[in-house]
């Protein structure tokens, strides 16, 4: 049987969705297929790599993917939008997704001193980690004994 698939969706697949994918993968282990994508993919932001490394997760080899790569994949059970732009596009992109969740985290990319930017990236990373940890027990319970 195939593992249930989770897709984290954002605008650029350079920060929030990358963090969510990596955190979910670490927390859930190999019980799910997990990926991330962006509406308009851009290279992974260097501060994403830095703040994830701080918690022992290496995303330096992540290759940003576009949402088109996943369109039409019936195996996607969960689509999680981690930004408002992706949230607005999801009903159009996945009208038949069994579960669509909205987790709109603020965009950590912006102006300001490096210390301010790091604080934003860390804050978003920590909020994503809390959200994943809160969701995972229910998610695991709903798949126990189903063989998927």
Phi and psi in degrees as GROMACS dihedral restraints (atoms count N, CA, C in turn):
[ dihedral_restraints ]
;  ai    aj    ak    al  type     phi  dphi    fc
    3     4     5     6     1   -77.0    20    10
    4     5     6     7     1   148.4    20    10
    6     7     8     9     1   -76.7    20    10
    7     8     9    10     1   148.2    20    10
    9    10    11    12     1   -61.9    20    10
   10    11    12    13     1   140.6    20    10
   12    13    14    15     1  -104.2    20    10
   13    14    15    16     1   137.3    20    10
   15    16    17    18     1  -121.9    20    10
   16    17    18    19     1   128.9    20    10
   18    19    20    21     1  -120.2    20    10
   19    20    21    22     1   125.1    20    10
   21    22    23    24     1   -97.9    20    10
   22    23    24    25     1   127.1    20    10
   24    25    26    27     1  -120.3    20    10
   25    26    27    28     1   135.3    20    10
   27    28    29    30     1  -145.9    20    10
   28    29    30    31     1  -176.2    20    10
   30    31    32    33     1   -70.2    20    10
   31    32    33    34     1   -52.8    20    10
   33    34    35    36     1  -111.7    20    10
   34    35    36    37     1   -12.1    20    10
   36    37    38    39     1    55.1    20    10
   37    38    39    40     1    43.2    20    10
   39    40    41    42     1  -124.2    20    10
   40    41    42    43     1   -12.6    20    10
   42    43    44    45     1  -143.6    20    10
   43    44    45    46     1   -83.0    20    10
   45    46    47    48     1   -59.3    20    10
   46    47    48    49     1   -48.3    20    10
   48    49    50    51     1   -69.4    20    10
   49    50    51    52     1   -32.8    20    10
   51    52    53    54     1   -64.8    20    10
   52    53    54    55     1   -45.4    20    10
   54    55    56    57     1   -60.5    20    10
   55    56    57    58     1   -46.4    20    10
   57    58    59    60     1   -61.9    20    10
   58    59    60    61     1   -44.7    20    10
   60    61    62    63     1   -59.1    20    10
   61    62    63    64     1   -48.7    20    10
   63    64    65    66     1   -66.7    20    10
   64    65    66    67     1   -41.9    20    10
   66    67    68    69     1   -66.5    20    10
   67    68    69    70     1   -44.9    20    10
   69    70    71    72     1   -60.5    20    10
   70    71    72    73     1   -44.4    20    10
   72    73    74    75     1   -59.4    20    10
   73    74    75    76     1   -43.8    20    10
   75    76    77    78     1   -66.7    20    10
   76    77    78    79     1   -42.3    20    10
   78    79    80    81     1   -73.8    20    10
   79    80    81    82     1   -38.1    20    10
   81    82    83    84     1   -90.6    20    10
   82    83    84    85     1   -13.4    20    10
   84    85    86    87     1    66.9    20    10
   85    86    87    88     1  -139.7    20    10
   87    88    89    90     1  -100.7    20    10
   88    89    90    91     1    21.8    20    10
   90    91    92    93     1   -79.5    20    10
   91    92    93    94     1   -13.1    20    10
   93    94    95    96     1  -136.7    20    10
   94    95    96    97     1   154.2    20    10
   96    97    98    99     1   -86.2    20    10
   97    98    99   100     1   131.5    20    10
   99   100   101   102     1  -134.1    20    10
  100   101   102   103     1   141.1    20    10
  102   103   104   105     1  -151.5    20    10
  103   104   105   106     1   171.9    20    10
  105   106   107   108     1  -140.2    20    10
  106   107   108   109     1   157.4    20    10
  108   109   110   111     1  -154.0    20    10
  109   110   111   112     1   165.1    20    10
  111   112   113   114     1  -129.3    20    10
  112   113   114   115     1   153.5    20    10
  114   115   116   117     1   -67.1    20    10
  115   116   117   118     1   -38.1    20    10
  117   118   119   120     1  -136.8    20    10
  118   119   120   121     1    82.7    20    10
  120   121   122   123     1   -59.6    20    10
  121   122   123   124     1   140.4    20    10
  123   124   125   126     1  -133.4    20    10
  124   125   126   127     1   162.9    20    10
  126   127   128   129     1   -57.2    20    10
  127   128   129   130     1   151.0    20    10
  129   130   131   132     1   -61.0    20    10
  130   131   132   133     1   131.8    20    10
  132   133   134   135     1   -67.3    20    10
  133   134   135   136     1   136.4    20    10
  135   136   137   138     1   -56.9    20    10
  136   137   138   139     1   -34.2    20    10
  138   139   140   141     1   -72.2    20    10
  139   140   141   142     1   -24.6    20    10
  141   142   143   144     1   -63.3    20    10
  142   143   144   145     1   -46.9    20    10
  144   145   146   147     1   -59.9    20    10
  145   146   147   148     1   -45.1    20    10
  147   148   149   150     1   -62.9    20    10
  148   149   150   151     1   -51.0    20    10
  150   151   152   153     1   -71.8    20    10
  151   152   153   154     1   -27.4    20    10
  153   154   155   156     1   -73.6    20    10
  154   155   156   157     1   -36.3    20    10
  156   157   158   159     1   -61.3    20    10
  157   158   159   160     1   -34.2    20    10
  159   160   161   162     1   -60.1    20    10
  160   161   162   163     1   -26.4    20    10
  162   163   164   165     1  -107.2    20    10
  163   164   165   166     1    18.1    20    10
  165   166   167   168     1    80.0    20    10
  166   167   168   169     1    22.8    20    10
  168   169   170   171     1  -120.3    20    10
  169   170   171   172     1   125.7    20    10
  171   172   173   174     1   -99.1    20    10
  172   173   174   175     1   113.3    20    10
  174   175   176   177     1  -111.8    20    10
  175   176   177   178     1    14.0    20    10
  177   178   179   180     1   -63.6    20    10
  178   179   180   181     1   -23.8    20    10
  180   181   182   183     1   -94.6    20    10
  181   182   183   184     1     6.3    20    10
  183   184   185   186     1   -66.9    20    10
  184   185   186   187     1   131.7    20    10
  186   187   188   189     1  -104.4    20    10
  187   188   189   190     1   116.9    20    10
  189   190   191   192     1   -58.8    20    10
  190   191   192   193     1   139.3    20    10
  192   193   194   195     1  -123.3    20    10
  193   194   195   196     1   149.4    20    10
  195   196   197   198     1   -89.2    20    10
  196   197   198   199     1   155.1    20    10
  198   199   200   201     1   -62.9    20    10
  199   200   201   202     1   -28.4    20    10
  201   202   203   204     1   -59.8    20    10
  202   203   204   205     1   -27.6    20    10
  204   205   206   207     1   -62.2    20    10
  205   206   207   208     1   -23.8    20    10
  207   208   209   210     1  -107.3    20    10
  208   209   210   211     1   -10.4    20    10
  210   211   212   213     1   -62.4    20    10
  211   212   213   214     1   136.0    20    10
  213   214   215   216     1    85.7    20    10
  214   215   216   217     1    -0.1    20    10
  216   217   218   219     1   -82.9    20    10
  217   218   219   220     1   102.4    20    10
  219   220   221   222     1   -66.6    20    10
  220   221   222   223     1   -17.2    20    10
  222   223   224   225     1   -75.8    20    10
  223   224   225   226     1    -9.0    20    10
  225   226   227   228     1   -71.0    20    10
  226   227   228   229     1   116.8    20    10
  228   229   230   231     1   -94.0    20    10
  229   230   231   232     1   -36.6    20    10
  231   232   233   234     1  -126.1    20    10
  232   233   234   235     1   127.3    20    10
  234   235   236   237     1  -119.0    20    10
  235   236   237   238     1   120.7    20    10
  237   238   239   240     1  -116.2    20    10
  238   239   240   241     1   113.1    20    10
  240   241   242   243     1   -85.1    20    10
  241   242   243   244     1   125.2    20    10
  243   244   245   246     1  -107.9    20    10
  244   245   246   247     1    12.3    20    10
  246   247   248   249     1  -150.6    20    10
  247   248   249   250     1   159.5    20    10
  249   250   251   252     1   -66.5    20    10
  250   251   252   253     1   -36.3    20    10
  252   253   254   255     1   -63.9    20    10
  253   254   255   256     1   -42.8    20    10
  255   256   257   258     1   -67.4    20    10
  256   257   258   259     1   -36.8    20    10
  258   259   260   261     1   -58.9    20    10
  259   260   261   262     1   -44.2    20    10
  261   262   263   264     1   -65.3    20    10
  262   263   264   265     1   -33.0    20    10
  264   265   266   267     1   -83.8    20    10
  265   266   267   268     1   -21.6    20    10
  267   268   269   270     1   -59.9    20    10
  268   269   270   271     1   -42.6    20    10
  270   271   272   273     1   -59.7    20    10
  271   272   273   274     1   -27.2    20    10
  273   274   275   276     1   -80.1    20    10
  274   275   276   277     1   -40.8    20    10
  276   277   278   279     1   -76.1    20    10
  277   278   279   280     1   -39.9    20    10
  279   280   281   282     1  -128.9    20    10
  280   281   282   283     1    69.6    20    10
  282   283   284   285     1   -68.1    20    10
  283   284   285   286     1   -19.7    20    10
  285   286   287   288     1  -114.1    20    10
  286   287   288   289     1    15.6    20    10
  288   289   290   291     1   -63.1    20    10
  289   290   291   292     1   128.2    20    10
  291   292   293   294     1   -56.7    20    10
  292   293   294   295     1   -41.2    20    10
  294   295   296   297     1  -135.3    20    10
  295   296   297   298     1   122.2    20    10
  297   298   299   300     1  -122.1    20    10
  298   299   300   301     1   120.8    20    10
  300   301   302   303     1  -112.1    20    10
  301   302   303   304     1   147.2    20    10
  303   304   305   306     1  -115.1    20    10
  304   305   306   307     1   113.5    20    10
  306   307   308   309     1  -124.5    20    10
  307   308   309   310     1    73.2    20    10
  309   310   311   312     1   -76.1    20    10
  310   311   312   313     1   100.0    20    10
  312   313   314   315     1   -91.1    20    10
  313   314   315   316     1   149.3    20    10
  315   316   317   318     1   -64.8    20    10
  316   317   318   319     1   149.6    20    10
  318   319   320   321     1   -73.5    20    10
  319   320   321   322     1   119.0    20    10
  321   322   323   324     1   -77.0    20    10
  322   323   324   325     1   -16.8    20    10
  324   325   326   327     1   -73.6    20    10
  325   326   327   328     1   131.0    20    10
  327   328   329   330     1   179.7    20    10
  328   329   330   331     1  -168.5    20    10
  330   331   332   333     1   -92.3    20    10
  331   332   333   334     1   177.7    20    10
  333   334   335   336     1   115.7    20    10
  334   335   336   337     1   174.2    20    10
  336   337   338   339     1   -64.2    20    10
  337   338   339   340     1   156.2    20    10
  339   340   341   342     1   -57.7    20    10
  340   341   342   343     1   -37.5    20    10
  342   343   344   345     1   -62.7    20    10
  343   344   345   346     1   -39.8    20    10
  345   346   347   348     1   -65.3    20    10
  346   347   348   349     1   -43.7    20    10
  348   349   350   351     1   -62.6    20    10
  349   350   351   352     1   -44.9    20    10
  351   352   353   354     1   -59.1    20    10
  352   353   354   355     1   -42.6    20    10
  354   355   356   357     1   -59.2    20    10
  355   356   357   358     1   -42.5    20    10
  357   358   359   360     1   -64.0    20    10
  358   359   360   361     1   -45.8    20    10
  360   361   362   363     1   -62.3    20    10
  361   362   363   364     1   -42.9    20    10
  363   364   365   366     1   -64.7    20    10
  364   365   366   367     1   -41.0    20    10
  366   367   368   369     1   -62.0    20    10
  367   368   369   370     1   -44.9    20    10
  369   370   371   372     1   -66.0    20    10
  370   371   372   373     1   -44.1    20    10
  372   373   374   375     1   -56.1    20    10
  373   374   375   376     1   -46.5    20    10
  375   376   377   378     1   -67.9    20    10
  376   377   378   379     1   -36.9    20    10
  378   379   380   381     1   -66.6    20    10
  379   380   381   382     1   -39.8    20    10
  381   382   383   384     1   -64.3    20    10
  382   383   384   385     1   -44.3    20    10
  384   385   386   387     1   -60.4    20    10
  385   386   387   388     1   -43.1    20    10
  387   388   389   390     1   -62.5    20    10
  388   389   390   391     1   -42.3    20    10
  390   391   392   393     1   -65.6    20    10
  391   392   393   394     1   -43.4    20    10
  393   394   395   396     1   -62.6    20    10
  394   395   396   397     1   -46.9    20    10
  396   397   398   399     1   -62.9    20    10
  397   398   399   400     1   -33.7    20    10
  399   400   401   402     1   -73.1    20    10
  400   401   402   403     1   -34.4    20    10
  402   403   404   405     1   -80.7    20    10
  403   404   405   406     1   -35.2    20    10
  405   406   407   408     1   -58.1    20    10
  406   407   408   409     1   -43.5    20    10
  408   409   410   411     1   -58.2    20    10
  409   410   411   412     1   -43.3    20    10
  411   412   413   414     1   -65.8    20    10
  412   413   414   415     1   -40.8    20    10
  414   415   416   417     1   -63.0    20    10
  415   416   417   418     1   -46.2    20    10
  417   418   419   420     1   -63.7    20    10
  418   419   420   421     1   -41.6    20    10
  420   421   422   423     1   -63.3    20    10
  421   422   423   424     1   -35.9    20    10
  423   424   425   426     1   -73.2    20    10
  424   425   426   427     1   -16.0    20    10
  426   427   428   429     1  -106.7    20    10
  427   428   429   430     1    -7.5    20    10
  429   430   431   432     1   -61.3    20    10
  430   431   432   433     1   132.2    20    10
  432   433   434   435     1    75.3    20    10
  433   434   435   436     1    -2.0    20    10
  435   436   437   438     1   -88.0    20    10
  436   437   438   439     1   -15.5    20    10
  438   439   440   441     1    78.7    20    10
  439   440   441   442     1    11.7    20    10
